Amino acid sequence: MAVFAFGVVVAPVIGPTVGGWLTDSYSWRYAFYINIPVGALAVFMINRYVVDPPYIKNAKVAPFDKIGFGTLLVWSGCLQVILDKGQEDDWFGAIWLRWAAFFFVICLTWFVIHSLRNRTPLLNLNIVRNRNFAVGCGLIFLFGMAIYSAITLLPLYYQELMGYTAFTAGLVVGPRGIGAICAMPVIGYLGNKVDARILLTVGFLGFGVCCLIFGEVNLGFSPTTLLWPIIITGFMLSFVFVPITTQAYGTLRNEEIGNASGLFNLMRNLGGSIGIATATTLLTRRSAFHQNDIINRVPIAGRNFESSVRSLSRMLSHSIGPANALQGAREQLYGQLGQQALLWAFVDVFRWMALLCFFCVPVVWLFKRVKQKGPAMAH
C-alpha cells in the first residue's frame, strides 16, 4: 500500500507544476489536452498488466445497471456544475442553478433508493453498514476537502498576491512531493508495527498544524519561507492516505473490495470538489468582508487616508502629471486595500482548513482496530 500510495500522493503534487508550465509555455487548454496521451497510455497498461483476481474471474457478471449509471451521471454532473458556477452566478439567485439543484436532489434520491433496493446495483450502498468502511468514507471525504483545497489555494496565493507565474507557483509548492517520497518507506515500515489510528492522528494533526502555519502568510514571504511546511504536508499525506485505506477495507471480504473502492474514491472526489468550491467561495466573500471592515476602520474622509493620498499624489505627479496624480493615488490605495483584504481572506480559509483537520482526529478513533491480513486492498 505504501508503494501504491506513492503514485496516488505524488501525482497531484506534480500536477500544479506541469500544469503551470503548460499554461505559461502554451495555453491553459493544454492542461486538458495532456489527458489524451496519458489516458491512452493508461488504457494500454490496463489491458497489458491488470489481471482480475480468481474470485472475480469465477464470478457471474451481473447485468449493467442502466438506471444507477444514468442517475449517477445526472446528479454528479449537476453537483459539479453547481459547485463550479455557483459563486459566479450568485448561487441560487440564478434560476438555472435552481433547476440544476432540483435535478440533483431528485436523481441523488433516486440513485440511493435504487442502489439500496436493487440486487445488482452499479454501486452497492449496503456496504456502508460496515462500521470501518463508513468511518473511512467520512474521513476520506473530509480529507479530500482539506487536501484539494490546500493544493488549490497555495498556488493561488503565490499568483494573486505575490505575482508569481503559474509555473513558478507550481515550483514553489512542488516540494510537497519530496515529503511524500520520504514518507513512503517510513509508513511502509510503521504500518505493520503501529496502530493505524495513531498514524492517522499524527497525519491529521501534522496537516492541521501546517495549515495553521499557512494561515500566517503575509506579503513579505520569499519563495522558500513556506518550504518546510509544504514538505511536511507531503509527508503527512502518506500518514493519512495509507492507514485510512487499510482501515476502511480491513474488515471487508475480498469480494466486497471492488464495490467498496468505487464508493470510497467517489467520496474522496466529492470531498475535493466541494472543498475547492467552498474554499474559493469563502475566499471571495471573506475578501469582500475584510475590505468593508478596513474601509470602516480607515474611512475615506479620515485624516490618515487623506494624508496617504496627498503623499502618493506628490510622488506620482512627476511621472503621470499633476492632473492625473490624484486619481492615480486613489487607484493605488484601492489596489492595496483589495490586496490586504484578499490576504486576510487567505488567512481565514487556511485556519478553517486547520480546524477541519483537527475535527478529523477524534473521528479517527471511531475505527475498530484492524488485524493485518493479505494485500487485498484497492484504491
Buried (B, 14 or more C-beta within 10 A) or exposed (E): BBEBBBEBBBEBBEBBBBBBBBBBEEEEEBBEEBEEEEEEEEEEEEEEEEEEEEEEEEEEEEEEBEBBBBBBEBBBBBBBBBBEBBBEEEBEEBEEBEEBBEBBEBBBEBBBEBBEEBEEBBBBBEBBEBEBBBBBBBBBBBBBBBBBBBBBBBBBBBBBBBEBBBBBBBBBBBBBBBBBBEBBEBBBEBBEEEBBBBBBBBBBBBBBBBBBBBBEBEEEBEEEBBBEBBBBBBBBBBBBBBBBBBBBBBBBEBEBBBBBBBBBBBBBBBBBBBBBBBBBBBBBEBBBBBBEEBBEEBEEEEEEBEEBBEEBBEEBBEEEEEEBBBEBBBEBBEEBBBEBBBBBBBBBBBBBBBEBBBEBBEBBEBBEEBEEEEEBBBB
